Amino acid sequence: MHLLQACAAEKGIKVAVFYANLALADLIGESNYRAVCQEGPKLVGERFFAHVAYGKSLDPCSRWCRSRRRFFERGDILPLPASQTKDLARRSTDFARAVASCIAARSYRVVGFSSSFEQTAGSISILNALKTMAPDVTVAIGGANCAGPMANGMSGLAKNADYIFSGESEARFPSSCNRSFEVNVLLTGL
């Protein structure tokens, strides 16, 4: 995001950057954040926000975590029982709304979301909440999870996104801002 910010600055476009992941770590606690987003089995971070992003029930989250219990019980990973994961995941709805509300209050005309690693469901959760609160805000999503053919898959997941940037966007993002967007831009990552 900071690379895109620097490229936009060269074109005279002011871009702010917000790391939503730090706000999430503050909300659920650093050790819980590491267990969900960094040190747990793959895709726990995606399951954490799936019910918010895609309207999926929290029950599969508990079943999914129980089926991978051996990962949570290894000594090198912080233990996080399925029941605790489900309790924390319930807070993700309020988190997505709170972040979207803060963004909407700042009157950004363009908000870009980054999706790398396990950030897709979280970014889509905030993106959807923002579009509900501020439908006139132009929202874009990009990052490693949007590269190449994955951009087609992202278009099916991020239905409220106005733009999907596929691949390296250091030149395309600032050019798009010059042509299509007003210059009040925020980039956020989760």
N, C-alpha and C positions, 0 to 999 in steps of 0.2 A: 504494500500500500504506500509505503514511503517512496518507493521508486516511482510509482505513478504520480504521487504528489509532487516530486521533483520535476518530472517531465511536464506536468501541467504548469508548474511555476515558471518554467522556461517560456511558456506561451502566454504568461501573464494571468493565469487562472489560479485563483486561491482555492486550495483544497485542504480541508481539515481531515484528521485521521482520528478514529476512535477505536480502541481495542475493547470490544464487548466481553472478550474472554476474561479480562481483569475484573470487570464488574461481576461476572458470573462467579469467579473464584471468591470474590469478597462476599457474595450473597450466600453461597453454600459452604464456604470454608475451604481453605487451601488444600487440606488433605483429601476432602471429598472431591474437589475439582481434579486433583491429580489422579485419583482412583477412577473417575468417570472419563476424563479427557486425555490422560497421558499414559497411565500405567496399567490400566485394566485391559481386558481382552479387546480385540478389535471390534469396532462398531458400537461400543457402549455409548460413546458420545452421540452417535446418530440416533440410537434408541431413546436417549434421554430427551430429545426434542421431537421425536416422531409423532407423538400424539398431538402436539401443537401444530407442527408443519403440515401434517397430512390427515389429521383427524383420526388417527389410529388409537385404539384403546390402550390403556396402560397395562392391562393384564398380560399381553404378550411380552411386555418388558420384564415382568417378574418371571414368567416361564423361561424366557431367553436367558436371564441371569442365572436361574437355578440350573439350567442345562449346562452352563459353563462354570459351575461352582468350583471345580478344581482350579480354575484360573484365579478366582478370588481367594482361595485358601492357600495359595503358594506363599511362602515366606517373603518373597521379594516384591510382592504386590500388596498394597494396603488392603486389608479385608473390607469388603463392602457388601453386606448381605443384600439379597434381592429385595427384601422388604424396605431396606434403607434406600436403595436405588429408586424404587417406586415412589417413596416419600419425597425424595429430592426431585424426581422428575415432575411431580405435581407442581413444584415451585417454578418450573420452566415456563409455564403459561404466564404467570405474573411477571417473570423476568422479561419475556419477549414483549409484553405489553408496556412494561415500565421503560425499557430501552426505546421502543418505538415512540412512546409518549414524549420522552426527552428529545428525541430527534425531531419529532413533529413540532415541538414547542420552539425549536431554533429556526424554523422556517427555511430549511434547506430546500432548494429547488431540485437538486439531484442528490441521490444517495446511492452509493455503490457498495455492494457486499462482496466479500471475498470468500471463496470456498476452496479450501485445501484440506486434505486429510479428512477428518471427521467433523467438518463445519457446515455441511450442506443443510441438514435439517434445522440446525440452530439459526443459520442465516436466513433460510426460508421462513422460519417462525417469526423473526423480527420483520422481515420484508413484508409478509402478509399482514401483520399487525399494523405496520406503518401505512400500507396502502388502504387499509380500512379507516384509519384515523385521518390520513391526509391523501386522498385519492389523486390529487393533482401533482404530487411529488413524483418526479421521474425516478424510477429505480432500475438499477442495473446490477448484474451479478457476473463475476468472472473469477479467475483463479485456476489453479491446477485441475480442479474437478469439472471445469468447463472446456478443457482442451480437446480439440479434434472432435471425434464422434460423440464424446461425452456431452458436448454442447446440445446435441439433439435430445439426449436423455434429460439434461437440465431443463430444457424447454417444457418437458412434460411435468417436471416437479415444481419449477418456479413459474407457475402460470401467471402470477401477478407481476412478474418482471417485465419491464418495458424493453430492456436490452439485455442480451447475453453476449459477453465478450469472450471469444474463444481464442486460446493461444496468447502469445505475447501481445500486450496491449499498450506498450510504452508510447507508441506513435498514434495508434487508433483512439485511445481514450482522450488525450488532449485535443485531437482533431475533432472528435465527436462533441466535446465540450464547446469548442469554438463555433461549430456549425449549428448544433441543435440545442445545447443546454445553456441555461443562464449560468453565471459563474459562481453561484453559491453552492458549493459541492462538499459532501461529506463521504469519506470512505470508511467503512467499518468492517472489522474482522472479528470472528468469534473463535 
